[in-house]
Amino acid sequence: MLDLNANLLAKQAEATQGGIGGFLPIIVIYGLLFFALWFFMIRPQKKKQKEEQKMRENLQVGDEIVTIGGIYGRVISLKEDTIVIESQSDHSKITIARWALQSNLTVHDDAPIK
């Protein structure tokens, strides 16, 4: 009976000591999941945002553009926060915000070809 109690106490002591070490693999797994989330989702999004910002900064008068609303036009004038474009269909002038620019359809010589 005494040996049974001693064995039981020894097993409980081993379980208690191993419990603290059991958190380390969980922390490592969560760390790896966070890294994978950052590498596959957050990093590409930030890279895309930097490319869009560069495209908006390198915009020139006469460039053919598309807005996020789907309006095609040609840049007439550039200001710090706004762009005046002329629509292709009826040649009406529209003032839009720079952030509303989706893509630049004009290929410049200094732009790298993808």
N, C-alpha and C positions, 0 to 999 in steps of 0.2 A: 504494500500500500504506500509505503514511504517512497519507493522507487517510482511508482506511478505519478505521485505528486511532484517529485523532483523532475521527471521527464516533462510533465505538463508545464512546470515553471520555466524550464529551459526552452521549450518551444515558444512560449509566450515572450520570453526575452529576445529570442531570435527574430520573431515577428515584429517586435517593437523597434529593434535596431534596423531592420530592413525597411521599415515604413518610411523613414526619412530619405533613404536612397531611392525609394520608389518615385519620388517627385522629380528627380533629375531627368529621367527619360521623357516625362510629360512636358517639362519645360523645353527640352531639346526639340521635341516634336512640334510644339507651338511655335518655337523660333523658326524652324524650317518651313512651316506653313505660312508664317508671316513673310519670310523672305521670298517664297514662291509667289505669294500674292503681289508683293511689291514688284518682283522681276517680270511677271507676266501681265500685270494690269496697270499699275501706277506708272512705272518707268516708260512704257510705250506711249501712254497718254501725255505725259509731260514732254516727251520728244516731239510728238505731233503738235502740241501747243507752241513749242519753240519754232517749229517750221512755219506754222501759220503766222506767227508774229513777225518772222523774218520776211515772209511773202508780203504782208501788209506794209512793212516798212520800206520795202524795195519797189513799191508801186510807183509807176510813172504816168504822166499825162499821155493819153493815147492808147493805153492798154485796154484790151478787151477783158471784161470781168463778168462774173456771175455772183449775184448776192445770195444770201441764205434763203431769201424768199423766192429765188428762181428767176430773177430779173436779169436779162442779159443787157449789157451796155458798154459804152466806151467812156473812159475817164476824161472829164473835161477840166476839172481843177481839183487840187489837193489842198486840204488844210490840216491842222493838227489832229482834230478828232472827226472830221467829216470829209466826204468825197462827193463831188458833183459829177453825176454820170448822165450820159445822153442815151436814152433807150434806142434800140435798133429799129423797132417797128415804126414808131411815129415821131422819132427824134425829139421827144419831150425830155426836159431836164429834170432830174430827181436828185435831191440831196439825201445821202445816206450816211450812217455812222460807219467809221472804219471797221468796227468789230463785226458789222453785218456783211463783210466781204467774205465770200466762200472760196473762190478760186480766181486765179489770174490765168486767162487763156492765151495771153501773149507770151511767146518764147523769146527771151533776150539772149544775145550772144554770150554774155558773161555768166548766164545761169548754167549750172551743170546739168547734163542730159541724163535722165534716169532710164 
